[in-house]
Amino acid sequence: MHTQVVLFDGFDPLDAIAPFEVLHAGGSATDGAVTVELVTAEGPREVVSGIGGLTLRAVGALDLERADMLVVPGASGRLGEPGEAREEEVGAGERKQDEFIPVLLGRTLTTELPALLGQAMDDPDITVATVCGGSLVLAMAGLLRGRHVTTHHMGLDMLETTGAHAIRARIVDDGDLITGAGVTSGLDLGLYLLEREVGPRVAHAVEELISHERRGTVWRAQGPTPTPL
């Protein structure tokens, strides 16, 4: 199983690093049967995150011929809408537009990433996974209509406006689309991907290695519809 973690300018580092480290450990536990790398739509380059200028180097280009799975992180920046100014910042000048999470996510629409993600979503041999606002990247590109997905709790309403079925759960498994909620859910997503694709024994070994007990519910559209509680 080869996974490509897709970086873009302004990405949230933990969204990317958490599943990367989990999957890399999974590779060690399977004698290399699981591999993972950092990529961008443009190819190898230094990618500046949205936290303090922290930079990661993508070693390759998003390649649908090589990838069995893509992991798309969210962005890190200011909450709210562009043009807003905090009361304490009045008179200090406007905020920079690109510091806002919606702007950082929306900027991906001007790159090759949406088209590549669309092709991946159409390929039955590729699983697309997201962490936090990564699902909003797909939603803004019009790729999630009718799909069951989650994101950071502050973005669930936005998911609904794009035609997706927003689920308040830690992980949502919608077949070839698997989404994680808030930032730290990247650890749980990575472990769930290992369990689903490789097996629970490997996932448990990695869970013990990183000393992380998985949280929350993995939601699937299975079983009877519950009556209101």
NORWOKA-V918284 format. One line per field, one symbol per residue. psi: psi as a letter, one per 30 degrees, with the letter a starting at -180 (. if undefined). burial: I if it has 16 or more other ideal C-beta (glycine too) atoms within 10 Angstrom, else O. A space follows every 50 residues. Layout:
BEGIN
psi->???
burial->???
END
This chain:
BEGIN
psi->jkkkjjllkgljeeeeeeeeeeeeeeeefghgfklklkllffaklkkkag jggkklkkfakkjfffkfkkkjlalkaklakkflkleffkfglklkegfk eeeeeffffgafeeeeeeeeffjffkkkllkbfeffeeefggfgkflkll akffgeeeeefggljkkilekkjhcgjkklcaeffeeeeeeeeeeefelf eeeeeeeeeghkkklakjklilllkklk.
burial->IOIIIIIIIIIIIIIIIIIIIIIIIIIOIIOOOIIIIIIIIOOOOOIIII OOOOOIOIOOIIOOOOIOIIIIIIIIIIOOOOOOOOOOOOOOOOIOOOOI IIIIIOIIOOOOIIOIIOOIIOOOOIIIIIIIIIIIIIIIIOIIOOIIII IIOOIIOIIOOIOIIIIOIIIIIIOIIIIIIIIIIIIIIIIIIIIOIIOO OIIOIIIOOOOIOIOOOIIOOOOOOOOOO
END
